[in-house]
Amino acid sequence: MPPEGGPEDGGNIDGTAYRLAGEGPPVVLVHGVGMGKEVWEAQAADLSRDHRVLTYDFLGHGGSAPAPEGADLDDYVDQLERLLDRLAIGPAVVIGHSMGGLVAIGLALRCPKRVRLLVALNTVYERDLEGRRAVEARAAALRGRGPAAVGATLDRWFGPAPDAGQAAARDAARRLLEGVDPEGYATAYRVFATSDDRFAGRLQALAVPAVFATGSLDPNSTPLMSRRMAEAAPLGESPVLEGERHMMALAAPERVNRLLRDAMARHAAPALDPRGLRRALGAFLTGVTVVTTLDAAGTPRGFTANSFTSVSLDPPLVLVCLAKAASACEVFSNAGRYAVNILATDQRRVSDAFAARAADRFAGVPWRPEATGAPVIEGVAAWLDCTLHEVVDAGDHVVLIGRVQAFGEAGHGPLGYCRGSYVTFGLSGDALDAERRRIGAVVERDGAVLLLPKGSGGWTLPNAASFDRGGERSLTGLLAALGLEVEIGFLFAVFEDAGDGTLWVYYRGESRGGEPDPKRARFVPFADIPWDDLPDDAARAMLRRYVGERERDIFGVYAGDASKGTVRTLERAP
């Protein structure tokens, strides 16, 4: 059931009244006894400029449901945890005031992954005997009534003679106290009165940065308490605002907001931009696999993945990651077996088919069962047939660790993936060591080859001093400047010019888009290549070999000099 009023402005969900404001990394503000979400108005207004800010009402306060009979602190922590679940709020900066600080600490200890930074303002910790007797007496005097002695409470919070600048803050607190449900107030106050030692000996387990701040004039939540909490917490600190009292967030909002922002800048790393993170991860060059299995009905299932790696040789373990949101997640997690098919250079269509939302991804894809029965796709560079060793929960993915039962390797070149595009693996010209070298490419599109006019007449193939360094002086830079999207594939020829010792390195290339300026380059059909206008016999011989091998669909690598060498067959063309 969706929250009443919608998630953008708030409403009531599961008996908790809440309000949301702003966009960005989440911040949660937890009020104290007798207050309500309105007490955070100044903090919410400031932080919501660049954060998603959640405020809500305690059990028995404001618009929230009453606390259960015999409630203790865990009930208030439960309330917050349920609210975060229902609103799908991830790791957040959690800021609590007074008893709200106790709730925030309880959440951080129970669910550390939900909290990026804990801030406890004016929070009690192990009161001395005198302080404990005083607060217990006030709790007993309530006997189910609300805060009858509002004036005395305000005096403790603001001092008996607050200055004129705090009059508005005192009036705001008075209105909240006078409007609180008596039973809700009495229940929360009893919990507050008896929970000051709830975390004694437990703060050492806090796994998140924690700020325990108070005012130097707060007689109940003293600087000594804050310092002791900070000393106990592994990542704790205890700033003190001089001259401030218990309600400093209401009375001195600018000082408290500055304290909060400083703490967040030091400890709460901003939420990662998922698109930017995906781009960064995409810079890592990977292979492409199709992971396959059979479901309970014996139907083949599969998905494309590049999150695959070897884990161990003894025992032989590999892993692959699968999104929990994927329709096949449950199938693969329970199948007990899967095969990893490492795709070959010519299997882009197979990769695309298994990445698409097709009803039958295996349509037109030949396969065979291996040791476990999992489908092994024909023509792959290699395959590994696995039984499921372990399923590991990992954020929004599961990790499927498999034990290899059988494998095979065909020697085909592997298909790669980087920055959102397929790549093929070839020898980089920059890896070849020579005093003089030129790097070129035979770039083909639909039976035509790319030729560039020479200034002195004639034509030449695109070439440059380096492969991918030096702007237009590099091969990739030159092709980009011509307005072309070219995929450079395998090495095609390496030969030395006997005249000047230049080492020529040529690759096969395929145009994926763009149209060159006809004054700078053009695609010439094989049948119309001006053979006599090419620069030399070596270029003519190499290009004739390319056309012949394209017709037979079998390529090789030529190695030698400009007049004599050998051709070694590689594989069928993609």
LODOGU-8798 format. One record per residue (C-alpha): x, y, z. Coordinates in nm, 3 decimals, padded with zeros to 5 digits. Example, Ala and Ser with C-alpha at 12.3 -4.5 7.8 and 13.67 -1.06 7.14 Angstrom:
+---------+---------+---------+
|       X |       Y |       Z |
+---------+---------+---------+
|  01.230 | -00.450 |  00.780 |
|  01.367 | -00.106 |  00.714 |
+---------+---------+---------+
This chain:
+---------+---------+---------+
|       X |       Y |       Z |
+---------+---------+---------+
|  00.000 |  00.000 |  00.000 |
|  00.160 |  00.334 | -00.103 |
|  00.207 |  00.611 |  00.153 |
| -00.082 |  00.850 |  00.184 |
| -00.003 |  01.181 |  00.018 |
|  00.278 |  01.040 | -00.193 |
|  00.648 |  00.997 | -00.117 |
|  00.750 |  01.345 | -00.229 |
|  00.577 |  01.551 |  00.040 |
|  00.493 |  01.297 |  00.308 |
|  00.188 |  01.149 |  00.467 |
|  00.120 |  00.860 |  00.702 |
|  00.251 |  00.510 |  00.648 |
|  00.204 |  00.218 |  00.887 |
|  00.087 |  00.462 |  01.154 |
|  00.383 |  00.698 |  01.127 |
|  00.337 |  01.058 |  01.014 |
|  00.633 |  01.176 |  00.807 |
|  00.751 |  01.448 |  00.572 |
|  01.006 |  01.441 |  00.291 |
|  01.180 |  01.740 |  00.135 |
|  01.458 |  01.793 | -00.116 |
|  01.662 |  01.564 | -00.338 |
|  02.001 |  01.407 | -00.284 |
|  02.170 |  01.182 | -00.030 |
|  01.926 |  01.099 |  00.251 |
|  01.922 |  01.266 |  00.595 |
|  01.691 |  01.151 |  00.876 |
|  01.602 |  01.383 |  01.167 |
|  01.467 |  01.222 |  01.488 |
|  01.307 |  01.452 |  01.749 |
|  01.296 |  01.412 |  02.127 |
|  01.023 |  01.362 |  02.388 |
|  00.728 |  01.603 |  02.360 |
|  00.838 |  01.744 |  02.027 |
|  00.742 |  01.660 |  01.666 |
|  00.878 |  01.673 |  01.316 |
|  00.810 |  02.049 |  01.310 |
|  01.090 |  02.109 |  01.560 |
|  01.342 |  02.043 |  01.279 |
|  01.208 |  02.317 |  01.051 |
|  01.533 |  02.515 |  01.038 |
|  01.750 |  02.207 |  00.982 |
|  01.516 |  02.061 |  00.718 |
|  01.505 |  02.391 |  00.528 |
|  01.884 |  02.411 |  00.516 |
|  01.972 |  02.049 |  00.449 |
|  01.700 |  01.989 |  00.189 |
|  01.879 |  02.226 | -00.046 |
|  02.107 |  01.936 | -00.143 |
|  01.974 |  01.635 |  00.051 |
|  01.656 |  01.431 |  00.074 |
|  01.544 |  01.507 |  00.429 |
|  01.305 |  01.284 |  00.625 |
|  01.135 |  01.404 |  00.944 |
|  00.867 |  01.210 |  01.129 |
|  00.668 |  01.192 |  01.455 |
|  00.751 |  00.957 |  01.738 |
|  00.500 |  00.696 |  01.846 |
|  00.229 |  00.879 |  02.042 |
|  00.338 |  01.216 |  01.906 |
|  00.189 |  01.437 |  01.634 |
|  00.010 |  01.231 |  01.372 |
|  00.169 |  00.897 |  01.460 |
| -00.002 |  00.598 |  01.623 |
|  00.026 |  00.538 |  01.999 |
|  00.314 |  00.337 |  02.137 |
|  00.237 | -00.024 |  02.234 |
|  00.165 | -00.100 |  02.597 |
|  00.487 | -00.137 |  02.795 |
|  00.691 |  00.018 |  02.513 |
|  01.067 |  00.039 |  02.542 |
|  01.339 |  00.198 |  02.329 |
|  01.337 | -00.092 |  02.081 |
|  00.981 | -00.002 |  01.980 |
|  01.092 |  00.345 |  01.875 |
|  01.389 |  00.199 |  01.685 |
|  01.150 | -00.047 |  01.517 |
|  00.930 |  00.243 |  01.409 |
|  01.221 |  00.416 |  01.236 |
|  01.348 |  00.098 |  01.073 |
|  01.003 |  00.017 |  00.931 |
|  00.967 |  00.369 |  00.795 |
|  01.304 |  00.352 |  00.618 |
|  01.203 |  00.017 |  00.469 |
|  00.871 |  00.141 |  00.339 |
|  01.024 |  00.457 |  00.191 |
|  01.319 |  00.262 |  00.044 |
|  01.569 |  00.498 |  00.203 |
|  01.922 |  00.364 |  00.184 |
|  02.228 |  00.449 |  00.396 |
|  02.157 |  00.788 |  00.552 |
|  02.293 |  01.052 |  00.783 |
|  02.082 |  00.992 |  01.096 |
|  02.054 |  01.287 |  01.336 |
|  01.874 |  01.253 |  01.667 |
|  01.805 |  01.500 |  01.946 |
|  01.778 |  01.398 |  02.314 |
|  01.577 |  01.074 |  02.317 |
|  01.594 |  01.088 |  01.937 |
|  01.970 |  01.051 |  01.977 |
|  01.911 |  00.726 |  02.169 |
|  01.688 |  00.603 |  01.885 |
|  01.957 |  00.696 |  01.630 |
|  02.225 |  00.511 |  01.827 |
|  01.999 |  00.207 |  01.853 |
|  01.948 |  00.204 |  01.476 |
|  02.322 |  00.240 |  01.407 |
|  02.403 | -00.052 |  01.637 |
|  02.127 | -00.271 |  01.498 |
|  02.157 | -00.182 |  01.129 |
|  02.500 | -00.026 |  01.062 |
|  02.454 | -00.054 |  00.685 |
|  02.162 |  00.190 |  00.708 |
|  02.370 |  00.466 |  00.866 |
|  02.650 |  00.657 |  00.696 |
|  02.693 |  00.904 |  00.982 |
|  02.537 |  00.916 |  01.330 |
|  02.484 |  01.253 |  01.500 |
|  02.343 |  01.252 |  01.856 |
|  02.260 |  01.602 |  01.979 |
|  02.209 |  01.665 |  02.353 |
|  02.181 |  01.293 |  02.424 |
|  02.203 |  01.140 |  02.770 |
|  02.451 |  00.868 |  02.867 |
|  02.492 |  00.703 |  03.207 |
|  02.345 |  00.977 |  03.428 |
|  02.493 |  01.019 |  03.772 |
|  02.282 |  00.913 |  04.070 |
|  02.141 |  01.260 |  04.134 |
|  02.042 |  01.309 |  03.769 |
|  01.882 |  00.966 |  03.750 |
|  01.671 |  01.020 |  04.061 |
|  01.553 |  01.358 |  03.932 |
|  01.440 |  01.231 |  03.592 |
|  01.280 |  00.919 |  03.739 |
|  01.083 |  01.137 |  03.980 |
|  00.957 |  01.352 |  03.694 |
|  00.855 |  01.039 |  03.500 |
|  00.668 |  00.898 |  03.801 |
|  00.488 |  01.230 |  03.859 |
|  00.334 |  01.219 |  03.513 |
|  00.119 |  00.913 |  03.587 |
| -00.023 |  00.912 |  03.237 |
| -00.058 |  01.291 |  03.219 |
|  00.117 |  01.519 |  02.979 |
|  00.379 |  01.780 |  03.068 |
|  00.176 |  01.970 |  03.330 |
|  00.480 |  02.172 |  03.441 |
|  00.558 |  02.312 |  03.097 |
|  00.730 |  02.617 |  03.243 |
|  00.974 |  02.407 |  03.447 |
|  01.054 |  02.195 |  03.141 |
|  01.123 |  02.503 |  02.931 |
|  01.345 |  02.644 |  03.205 |
|  01.560 |  02.330 |  03.193 |
|  01.578 |  02.348 |  02.816 |
|  01.636 |  02.721 |  02.766 |
|  01.739 |  02.845 |  03.109 |
|  01.521 |  03.041 |  03.355 |
|  01.595 |  03.375 |  03.188 |
|  01.649 |  03.322 |  02.812 |
|  01.753 |  03.623 |  02.610 |
|  01.514 |  03.796 |  02.374 |
|  01.663 |  03.619 |  02.073 |
|  01.546 |  03.283 |  02.207 |
|  01.188 |  03.389 |  02.282 |
|  01.057 |  03.259 |  01.948 |
|  01.231 |  02.924 |  01.998 |
|  01.089 |  02.894 |  02.350 |
|  00.740 |  02.972 |  02.223 |
|  00.771 |  02.708 |  01.948 |
|  00.874 |  02.446 |  02.202 |
|  00.588 |  02.550 |  02.429 |
|  00.330 |  02.501 |  02.152 |
|  00.460 |  02.152 |  02.079 |
|  00.462 |  02.053 |  02.447 |
|  00.112 |  02.181 |  02.502 |
| -00.018 |  01.998 |  02.195 |
|  00.139 |  01.658 |  02.260 |
| -00.080 |  01.360 |  02.348 |
| -00.051 |  01.315 |  02.731 |
| -00.027 |  00.936 |  02.713 |
|  00.225 |  00.945 |  02.429 |
|  00.434 |  01.196 |  02.619 |
|  00.425 |  00.996 |  02.942 |
|  00.524 |  00.672 |  02.765 |
|  00.814 |  00.832 |  02.579 |
|  00.933 |  01.013 |  02.891 |
|  00.938 |  00.689 |  03.087 |
|  01.150 |  00.528 |  02.813 |
|  01.378 |  00.832 |  02.810 |
|  01.413 |  00.824 |  03.189 |
|  01.517 |  00.457 |  03.196 |
|  01.737 |  00.429 |  02.883 |
|  02.038 |  00.644 |  02.969 |
|  02.248 |  00.332 |  03.037 |
|  02.101 |  00.130 |  02.751 |
|  02.422 |  00.154 |  02.549 |
|  02.678 |  00.132 |  02.830 |
|  02.954 | -00.101 |  02.711 |
|  02.802 | -00.124 |  02.360 |
|  02.928 |  00.190 |  02.186 |
|  03.256 |  00.011 |  02.112 |
|  03.059 | -00.182 |  01.851 |
|  02.954 |  00.130 |  01.655 |
|  03.076 |  00.070 |  01.301 |
|  03.001 |  00.418 |  01.167 |
|  03.139 |  00.768 |  01.230 |
|  02.957 |  00.920 |  01.527 |
|  02.928 |  01.281 |  01.649 |
|  02.804 |  01.333 |  02.007 |
|  02.742 |  01.707 |  02.039 |
|  02.587 |  01.915 |  02.315 |
|  02.580 |  02.265 |  02.460 |
|  02.819 |  02.375 |  02.733 |
|  02.522 |  02.488 |  02.950 |
|  02.305 |  02.177 |  02.907 |
|  02.253 |  02.050 |  03.265 |
|  02.102 |  01.715 |  03.162 |
|  02.289 |  01.608 |  02.849 |
|  02.625 |  01.730 |  02.967 |
|  02.954 |  01.774 |  02.782 |
|  03.096 |  01.499 |  03.005 |
|  02.835 |  01.257 |  02.872 |
|  02.917 |  01.349 |  02.512 |
|  03.288 |  01.308 |  02.572 |
|  03.243 |  00.965 |  02.730 |
|  03.031 |  00.847 |  02.438 |
|  03.289 |  00.972 |  02.189 |
|  03.569 |  00.800 |  02.378 |
|  03.380 |  00.472 |  02.374 |
|  03.290 |  00.483 |  02.003 |
|  03.573 |  00.382 |  01.764 |
|  03.500 |  00.676 |  01.530 |
|  03.351 |  00.918 |  01.781 |
|  03.395 |  01.289 |  01.846 |
|  03.228 |  01.530 |  02.088 |
|  03.203 |  01.894 |  01.979 |
|  03.054 |  02.135 |  02.236 |
|  02.874 |  02.457 |  02.145 |
|  02.969 |  02.718 |  02.402 |
|  02.683 |  02.900 |  02.570 |
|  02.411 |  02.670 |  02.430 |
|  02.158 |  02.460 |  02.623 |
|  01.942 |  02.154 |  02.560 |
|  01.731 |  02.293 |  02.274 |
|  02.023 |  02.435 |  02.079 |
|  01.892 |  02.306 |  01.741 |
|  01.583 |  02.523 |  01.793 |
|  01.749 |  02.814 |  01.973 |
|  02.070 |  02.840 |  01.766 |
|  01.984 |  02.683 |  01.427 |
|  02.265 |  02.850 |  01.231 |
|  02.532 |  02.719 |  01.469 |
|  02.382 |  02.370 |  01.474 |
|  02.336 |  02.361 |  01.096 |
|  02.700 |  02.457 |  01.052 |
|  02.802 |  02.182 |  01.295 |
|  02.595 |  01.928 |  01.099 |
|  02.730 |  02.032 |  00.761 |
|  03.089 |  02.026 |  00.887 |
|  03.039 |  01.675 |  01.025 |
|  02.878 |  01.558 |  00.702 |
|  03.161 |  01.703 |  00.496 |
|  03.417 |  01.516 |  00.707 |
|  03.246 |  01.183 |  00.744 |
|  02.948 |  01.130 |  00.516 |
|  03.072 |  01.067 |  00.166 |
|  02.819 |  01.190 | -00.091 |
|  02.605 |  00.930 | -00.257 |
|  02.769 |  00.796 | -00.572 |
|  02.625 |  00.894 | -00.906 |
|  02.516 |  00.558 | -01.051 |
|  02.555 |  00.675 | -01.411 |
|  02.902 |  00.812 | -01.344 |
|  02.998 |  00.494 | -01.160 |
|  02.876 |  00.285 | -01.451 |
|  03.091 |  00.494 | -01.689 |
|  03.396 |  00.452 | -01.465 |
|  03.347 |  00.076 | -01.439 |
|  03.295 |  00.066 | -01.814 |
|  03.656 |  00.178 | -01.865 |
|  03.763 | -00.169 | -01.751 |
|  03.807 | -00.391 | -02.057 |
|  03.633 | -00.726 | -02.010 |
|  03.542 | -01.032 | -02.206 |
|  03.181 | -01.117 | -02.289 |
|  03.010 | -01.434 | -02.170 |
|  02.668 | -01.593 | -02.195 |
|  02.576 | -01.786 | -01.881 |
|  02.331 | -02.070 | -01.936 |
|  02.134 | -02.329 | -01.741 |
|  01.817 | -02.540 | -01.757 |
|  01.518 | -02.449 | -01.544 |
|  01.305 | -02.697 | -01.351 |
|  01.106 | -02.777 | -01.667 |
|  01.421 | -02.842 | -01.869 |
|  01.391 | -02.516 | -02.067 |
|  01.725 | -02.350 | -02.151 |
|  01.777 | -02.010 | -01.988 |
|  02.061 | -01.766 | -02.032 |
|  02.188 | -01.410 | -01.995 |
|  02.482 | -01.202 | -02.118 |
|  02.741 | -01.109 | -01.854 |
|  03.082 | -00.947 | -01.842 |
|  03.104 | -00.970 | -01.462 |
|  03.285 | -01.305 | -01.472 |
|  03.618 | -01.408 | -01.324 |
|  03.824 | -01.700 | -01.201 |
|  03.824 | -01.747 | -00.824 |
|  04.043 | -02.051 | -00.753 |
|  04.231 | -02.331 | -00.932 |
|  04.226 | -02.570 | -00.636 |
|  03.937 | -02.629 | -00.616 |
|  03.850 | -02.494 | -00.962 |
|  03.603 | -02.212 | -00.888 |
|  03.469 | -01.930 | -01.103 |
|  03.207 | -01.665 | -01.036 |
|  02.951 | -01.463 | -01.225 |
|  02.725 | -01.184 | -01.099 |
|  02.352 | -01.161 | -01.170 |
|  02.119 | -00.872 | -01.085 |
|  01.850 | -00.956 | -00.831 |
|  01.601 | -00.773 | -01.052 |
|  01.673 | -01.007 | -01.344 |
|  01.391 | -01.245 | -01.430 |
|  01.637 | -01.535 | -01.430 |
|  01.782 | -01.465 | -01.085 |
|  01.569 | -01.719 | -00.900 |
|  01.620 | -01.981 | -01.172 |
|  02.000 | -01.958 | -01.162 |
|  02.014 | -01.935 | -00.783 |
|  01.829 | -02.266 | -00.754 |
|  01.936 | -02.455 | -01.067 |
|  02.245 | -02.615 | -00.914 |
|  02.441 | -02.586 | -01.239 |
|  02.539 | -02.340 | -01.507 |
|  02.777 | -02.303 | -01.800 |
|  02.988 | -01.998 | -01.881 |
|  03.023 | -01.950 | -02.258 |
|  03.313 | -01.715 | -02.342 |
|  03.208 | -01.560 | -02.672 |
|  03.428 | -01.543 | -02.979 |
|  03.489 | -01.231 | -03.186 |
|  03.217 | -01.320 | -03.438 |
|  02.944 | -01.374 | -03.175 |
|  02.821 | -01.022 | -03.113 |
|  02.473 | -01.121 | -03.228 |
|  02.470 | -01.398 | -02.966 |
|  02.565 | -01.146 | -02.698 |
|  02.291 | -00.907 | -02.812 |
|  02.031 | -01.184 | -02.822 |
|  02.094 | -01.290 | -02.463 |
|  02.105 | -00.930 | -02.342 |
|  01.764 | -00.854 | -02.496 |
|  01.422 | -00.916 | -02.341 |
|  01.335 | -01.184 | -02.593 |
|  01.089 | -01.463 | -02.525 |
|  01.328 | -01.727 | -02.666 |
|  01.687 | -01.615 | -02.650 |
|  01.807 | -01.952 | -02.781 |
|  01.621 | -01.913 | -03.111 |
|  01.875 | -01.973 | -03.388 |
|  02.158 | -02.035 | -03.140 |
|  02.289 | -02.393 | -03.163 |
|  02.395 | -02.555 | -02.835 |
|  02.472 | -02.888 | -02.678 |
|  02.462 | -03.023 | -02.320 |
|  02.790 | -03.102 | -02.148 |
|  02.873 | -03.272 | -01.816 |
|  02.603 | -03.110 | -01.603 |
|  02.351 | -03.078 | -01.885 |
|  02.382 | -02.699 | -01.895 |
|  02.378 | -02.559 | -02.252 |
|  02.714 | -02.495 | -02.417 |
|  02.684 | -02.267 | -02.720 |
|  02.852 | -02.373 | -03.042 |
|  03.143 | -02.169 | -03.173 |
|  03.249 | -02.004 | -02.848 |
|  03.612 | -01.924 | -02.771 |
|  03.593 | -02.135 | -02.452 |
|  03.337 | -02.282 | -02.212 |
|  03.323 | -02.393 | -01.850 |
|  03.054 | -02.630 | -01.723 |
|  02.993 | -02.582 | -01.350 |
|  02.794 | -02.707 | -01.056 |
|  02.673 | -02.436 | -00.819 |
|  02.915 | -02.409 | -00.527 |
|  02.769 | -02.112 | -00.339 |
|  02.529 | -01.819 | -00.382 |
|  02.647 | -01.497 | -00.214 |
|  02.421 | -01.200 | -00.150 |
|  02.594 | -00.882 | -00.271 |
|  02.389 | -00.564 | -00.272 |
|  02.164 | -00.548 | -00.576 |
|  02.328 | -00.860 | -00.724 |
|  02.390 | -01.220 | -00.630 |
|  02.729 | -01.384 | -00.687 |
|  02.703 | -01.733 | -00.834 |
|  03.020 | -01.924 | -00.747 |
|  03.054 | -02.238 | -00.957 |
|  03.283 | -02.540 | -00.938 |
|  03.417 | -02.631 | -01.283 |
|  03.331 | -02.988 | -01.384 |
|  03.436 | -02.970 | -01.748 |
|  03.576 | -02.715 | -01.991 |
|  03.684 | -02.664 | -02.350 |
|  03.882 | -02.411 | -02.552 |
|  03.865 | -02.360 | -02.930 |
|  04.139 | -02.105 | -02.992 |
|  03.907 | -01.842 | -03.140 |
|  03.973 | -01.478 | -03.062 |
|  03.759 | -01.356 | -02.770 |
|  03.495 | -01.084 | -02.789 |
|  03.564 | -00.786 | -02.562 |
|  03.358 | -00.505 | -02.414 |
|  03.463 | -00.158 | -02.298 |
|  03.288 |  00.180 | -02.252 |
|  02.958 |  00.045 | -02.379 |
|  03.099 | -00.098 | -02.704 |
|  03.230 | -00.429 | -02.831 |
|  03.601 | -00.451 | -02.903 |
|  03.824 | -00.710 | -03.063 |
|  04.168 | -00.792 | -02.936 |
|  04.459 | -00.728 | -03.169 |
|  04.823 | -00.632 | -03.141 |
|  04.864 | -00.259 | -03.074 |
|  05.102 | -00.090 | -03.313 |
|  05.243 |  00.110 | -03.024 |
|  05.367 | -00.216 | -02.875 |
|  05.603 | -00.269 | -03.169 |
|  05.951 | -00.132 | -03.112 |
|  06.103 |  00.031 | -03.418 |
|  06.290 |  00.355 | -03.483 |
|  06.069 |  00.428 | -03.788 |
|  05.718 |  00.295 | -03.817 |
|  05.379 |  00.377 | -03.968 |
|  05.051 |  00.241 | -03.842 |
|  04.772 |  00.195 | -04.095 |
|  04.442 |  00.023 | -04.149 |
|  04.242 | -00.132 | -04.429 |
|  03.900 |  00.010 | -04.338 |
|  03.606 | -00.161 | -04.509 |
|  03.237 | -00.073 | -04.542 |
|  02.996 | -00.281 | -04.750 |
|  03.255 | -00.409 | -04.997 |
|  03.438 | -00.077 | -05.028 |
|  03.773 |  00.030 | -04.886 |
|  03.867 |  00.372 | -04.743 |
|  04.123 |  00.563 | -04.949 |
|  04.273 |  00.909 | -04.890 |
|  04.390 |  01.135 | -05.175 |
|  04.761 |  01.221 | -05.177 |
|  04.871 |  01.578 | -05.221 |
|  05.090 |  01.485 | -05.517 |
|  04.818 |  01.280 | -05.680 |
|  04.715 |  00.923 | -05.632 |
|  04.565 |  00.748 | -05.329 |
|  04.683 |  00.595 | -05.006 |
|  04.543 |  00.395 | -04.718 |
|  04.493 |  00.579 | -04.386 |
|  04.813 |  00.568 | -04.181 |
|  04.984 |  00.764 | -03.906 |
|  05.290 |  00.773 | -03.681 |
|  05.121 |  00.602 | -03.387 |
|  04.818 |  00.394 | -03.309 |
|  04.624 |  00.606 | -03.058 |
|  04.851 |  00.883 | -02.927 |
|  04.899 |  01.222 | -03.087 |
|  04.562 |  01.353 | -03.207 |
|  04.531 |  01.348 | -03.587 |
|  04.888 |  01.225 | -03.602 |
|  04.762 |  00.892 | -03.466 |
|  04.559 |  00.638 | -03.662 |
|  04.255 |  00.653 | -03.434 |
|  04.273 |  01.033 | -03.422 |
|  04.293 |  01.056 | -03.801 |
|  03.989 |  00.833 | -03.849 |
|  03.794 |  01.030 | -03.592 |
|  03.887 |  01.358 | -03.762 |
|  03.750 |  01.216 | -04.087 |
|  03.414 |  01.180 | -03.913 |
|  03.419 |  00.799 | -03.898 |
|  03.346 |  00.549 | -03.626 |
|  03.589 |  00.265 | -03.698 |
|  03.640 | -00.055 | -03.509 |
|  03.999 | -00.169 | -03.539 |
|  04.021 | -00.548 | -03.547 |
|  04.304 | -00.795 | -03.589 |
|  04.651 | -00.736 | -03.720 |
|  04.667 | -00.782 | -04.099 |
|  05.022 | -00.716 | -04.215 |
|  05.365 | -00.627 | -04.079 |
|  05.645 | -00.555 | -04.325 |
|  05.960 | -00.348 | -04.355 |
|  06.041 | -00.104 | -04.631 |
|  06.388 | -00.209 | -04.749 |
|  06.456 |  00.141 | -04.878 |
|  06.435 |  00.345 | -04.557 |
|  06.378 |  00.078 | -04.291 |
|  06.024 |  00.192 | -04.202 |
|  05.820 | -00.076 | -04.031 |
|  05.463 | -00.078 | -04.165 |
|  05.187 | -00.222 | -03.946 |
|  04.837 | -00.261 | -04.090 |
|  04.516 | -00.367 | -03.920 |
|  04.179 | -00.475 | -04.044 |
|  03.914 | -00.215 | -03.967 |
|  03.538 | -00.192 | -04.008 |
|  03.345 |  00.136 | -04.042 |
|  03.053 |  00.149 | -03.798 |
|  02.916 |  00.489 | -03.898 |
|  02.988 |  00.836 | -04.026 |
|  03.047 |  00.976 | -04.373 |
|  03.386 |  01.128 | -04.460 |
|  03.433 |  01.458 | -04.639 |
|  03.486 |  01.348 | -05.002 |
|  03.770 |  01.598 | -05.032 |
|  03.959 |  01.416 | -04.756 |
|  03.860 |  01.050 | -04.803 |
|  03.613 |  00.821 | -04.974 |
|  03.501 |  00.461 | -04.973 |
|  03.593 |  00.298 | -05.306 |
|  03.428 | -00.033 | -05.409 |
|  03.669 | -00.324 | -05.449 |
|  03.596 | -00.336 | -05.823 |
|  03.689 |  00.034 | -05.865 |
|  04.014 |  00.049 | -05.667 |
|  04.265 |  00.259 | -05.870 |
|  04.549 |  00.010 | -05.838 |
|  04.796 |  00.211 | -06.047 |
|  04.743 |  00.519 | -05.828 |
|  04.840 |  00.348 | -05.501 |
|  05.174 |  00.462 | -05.356 |
|  05.388 |  00.153 | -05.421 |
|  05.396 | -00.215 | -05.505 |
|  05.383 | -00.316 | -05.136 |
|  05.058 | -00.128 | -05.075 |
|  04.907 | -00.271 | -05.396 |
|  05.007 | -00.626 | -05.304 |
|  04.873 | -00.592 | -04.951 |
|  04.540 | -00.449 | -05.063 |
|  04.501 | -00.714 | -05.335 |
|  04.557 | -00.979 | -05.068 |
|  04.291 | -00.816 | -04.849 |
|  04.033 | -00.820 | -05.132 |
|  04.111 | -01.182 | -05.212 |
|  04.090 | -01.294 | -04.850 |
|  03.765 | -01.102 | -04.802 |
|  03.615 | -01.291 | -05.097 |
|  03.721 | -01.625 | -04.941 |
|  03.627 | -01.499 | -04.592 |
|  03.957 | -01.630 | -04.452 |
|  04.219 | -01.389 | -04.322 |
|  04.584 | -01.419 | -04.232 |
|  04.875 | -01.207 | -04.115 |
|  05.153 | -01.118 | -04.360 |
|  05.500 | -01.084 | -04.209 |
|  05.817 | -01.004 | -04.404 |
|  05.947 | -00.716 | -04.609 |
|  05.792 | -00.520 | -04.890 |
|  05.869 | -00.788 | -05.151 |
|  05.889 | -01.121 | -04.969 |
|  05.723 | -01.277 | -04.665 |
|  05.472 | -01.532 | -04.539 |
|  05.100 | -01.529 | -04.464 |
|  04.970 | -01.723 | -04.163 |
|  04.598 | -01.793 | -04.149 |
|  04.420 | -01.664 | -03.839 |
|  04.047 | -01.735 | -03.851 |
|  03.732 | -01.671 | -04.046 |
|  03.635 | -01.308 | -04.066 |
|  03.373 | -01.167 | -03.828 |
+---------+---------+---------+
